[in-house]
Amino acid sequence: MSMDGRVARKTEIIAASPKSFDHAVQVGFKRASRTLRGITGIKVDNWRCKVENGTIVEYLVTLNVLFILES
């Protein structure tokens, strides 16, 4: 019997950048791509900033990375 379909998994990672939210997403995706194969999507769940002395010093994002499990 043939099984059609796919099974996916999601993993949550937190990424940070001193530059911007966009850069933090790119940093997180690049790092996830080194370990996870078959990434099909990313959902950004949290956007936060670290503030020191009235200045934003770091942008943080929580990413849910969706990837297909290998057979």
N, C-alpha and C positions, 0 to 999 in steps of 0.2 A: 504494500500500500504506500502510495506517495503522499508525503505531507507538503502541502503548499503553504506559503506564508513566511513571515519573518518574526523573529523575537528580538525585542530591543531591551536595552537597559539604560537607566539614567544614573549619572553620578554627579554629585554636587561638589563644586570647587569654589574657592574664594581667591580672587586675583586682585592685585593692587598695582597702582602706578602713581608716580608723582606728577604726571603730565595731565591726564584727562580720563573720563569714564571710558571713552572709545579706546584709548590706549590700554586701559585695564582689561577690557574685553579681549583685545587682540593678544595681550600677554597671556591671559588665561587660555584662549583657544590654541595658541602656539604651543603652550606647555602640554595641554591635554592631547594635542595631535602627536606628540612624541611617544605617548604611552598607549593611547586608545586608537584602535583601527575601526573604520566603518562609521565615523561620526556623521550623523545625518541632520543634526540641528542643535542649537543652543538657545536656552531660554534664560534671559537675565531676570532674576527674581528680586535682587536687592541692590540698591544704589546707595552708598554711604560715603561720607567724607570724614577724614581725620582732620581735626582743627587744632592748631597750636598758636597761641598768642593772637587770636583773631584772624588767622590766615589758614586757608585750606592747604594742607601739606601732603595729602594722599587721597586718592580716589580708590574706593573699593567696590567690587561687584561680586555678587554671588551668582554663579553660573550653574545651570542644570544642563549637563552635556548628555545628549541622547546618541546612542550608538547601537549598531546591529551586532548581535552576538554571532560569532562564527559557528558553523556547524561542525 
